[in-house]
Amino acid sequence: MSDALTMDTPLNRREVRRSARSSIAQLWASIFFAPEAKIPKSLLVTSAERGEGATQIAAALALAGAQTNEELKILLVDFNLHHPNLHKVFGIDPGIGLAELLRGTASLDDVTHPVGLPNLLLIPAGKDLDQPLGLLRGEGLRKAQAQIQEHPEIDHVIFDAAAANLYPEAQTLSGLVDAVVLVTKAGVTRRESVAEAKKRIEQNQGRVLGLVLNQRKFSIPGFLYRRL
């Protein structure tokens, strides 16, 4: 998956939309249509450091999956409890979300919101995130992930998590999902930083599928970058 989003020349907005659509579709296919490989139901998208584009890639992947096959139901989960942004990307009120599910004060149906397409759903990060570490303790996370993973109507779940080298979300969740993708930024992300993030994930029994090289500032579909 490396170089999936590489863009070596400046592109205008129309070209970026078209090019990004193709790249994201290729990325979706390489993850979920790979021959002779276990197709993940749950995928964690994270990065080594902040600002490398993991949220944009997670959102674009979810859109690509929903648009590729209308019969697939895709659930996007904002697991970035430190800097949640997916509700802004899709222009919805953050409302209750993952935090309430983890605390056991809301059900999965309560925190799941439709966004744009009939087969695309979002769980925002939720409210009262002043103490995100407390949400990762105990059995709340395992129970919530089991509910999501085993939901019979959901075909694929994509989690967006905070940078693995800075915050614990990705490390904590990596062993509970089927696969992990690391987003890196060409010319910015240091090799040592990527290696450290991969090590942290694998130490928690996470399965790293590969890297996404995210080089250009606007290497995501047009309506997404207008909302960021």
Buried (B, 14 or more C-beta within 10 A) or exposed (E): BEEBBBBEEEBEEEEBBEBBBEBBBBBBEBBBEEEEEEEBBBBBBBBBBBEBBBBBBBBBBBBBBBBBEEEBBBBBBBBBBBBBBBBBBBEBEBBBBBBBBBBEEBEBEBBBBEBEBEBBBBBBBBEEBEEBEBBBEEEBBEEBBEEBBEBEEBBBBBBBBBBBBBBBBBBBBBBBBBBBBBBBBBEEBEEEBBEBBBEBBBEBEBBBBBBBBBBBEBBBBBEBBEEB
